[in-house]
């Protein structure tokens, strides 16, 4: 970044400090990952200069012949990767991808069922502070109090009672495998449409480490920057009969010019996800999560739902007398980055919480394996048990820096 270092030393300094942070800390936020050098190069390319409202072959600007090629590549690769009938790669974020899905499938005021935010759902699944909860009549569902797994019998009862237009199968903090076929069965029983939000698990699905919602859902949305390891952005997959409605919901209804640099970077990420290396990576994520969950559980932490089938685990920090906020702060002081997170039936407010959410996708991108998860579990446990000892937390941080230095950082090394 020679030019930037000379033209804007302040922003250059921010990037350099962030580079150092990403190398030295253990990034365990479930929604974060490391993009490859190729994805980073494409995101920062001159494709950012091009305006291209519309879709390939049907643009409102001239000079789109090259970005038409890259967007078509992104579309075709997305369809091939997930075995989908149609795809849209223009949405800027997962929230916007969901917004477009609602516009394509519902009318304002329609009844939609989505997982309650405090049971693991996303803001766009009906939160009252979000557009979804303001524009639509959302009916929440949740997990069983004892098992903390999805309660499908209760979900069926709620669907029978409310006859929703749409049911959402998707989550932001649910660690178990999702039975999309069961969701489809319930949706069909009440003549509802099905939207699958696979933002967190799309990389696992692409690699074959989690069942796919594509055969069952009318529309599937996802971010591209979590387990999929692409640029920040989103995509949608849909049955052919929803293609026109969804495309129109994105443009001209919701967005103007798409980010062609990001769309091309999505195409790069989709190609990377088609490799055997990525398939192995997706399975290793799950292995790491399961091993880490086991080690933390064996040493006194309660794991929500009894474990994990994915890239994330939820930890009940009250088992150690800590709020999620306390735990997050202690771990950050040790160089371990997680996020405080509500757990099912949480009595603490969202900015405090009774738990933390831990992810293994970014660590797995650094080629960490089960034996490394054992070391990390020791760092986590020691940090939480000594959360009031700043000097000890600093010594753990030094150990974390030395440990982290043994592993490459994609896109940086």
GIJOCOR-V29075 format. One line per field, one symbol per residue. psi: psi as a letter, one per 20 degrees, with the letter a starting at -180 (. if undefined). burial: + if it has 9 or more other C-alpha atoms within 8 Angstrom, else -. Layout:
psi=???
burial=???
//
This chain:
psi=lgghhhhnhghghggghhggghhhrookphjqrpqrhggggghjriiiipplpbrpimqjqrkjhghhghhhggghhggggjlqhqqpjhphrhghhgghgghhirqpiqpqpqppgjjjrrhjkjphiqhgihhrnpoqrbrphghkrpnhghggggghhimqhqppnqrimoirqpnhhgggggghhjlqrpppokghjhhhghijjqqqihihqgqpqqrjjdiikarparrqqqqhiiggggghhgpjghrdpqnhghghhggghhghiiqhghghgghhggggggggggghgikiqpppjjbqjbiqqppoiihjkqrhgggggghhhjjpoaqqpqrpkpiqrhifrjrqppqjghhhhjkqaghhhgghhgggghghikhjnhghhhhgghggggghiiqqopih.
burial=---++---+--++-----+--+++++++++++++++++++-++----+-+++++-+--+----+--+++++++++++++-++-+++++++++++-+++++++++-+---++++++++++++++++++--+++++-+++++++++---+--+---++-++---+++++++++++++++--+--++-+++-+-++++++++++++++++++++-++-++++++++++++++++++++++++--++--+++++++--+--++++++++++++++-++---++++++++++++++++++++---+++++-+++++++++++++--+++++++-+++++++++++++++-+-----+++++++++++++++-+++--++--+-+++-++-++-----++++++-+++-++-+++++--
//
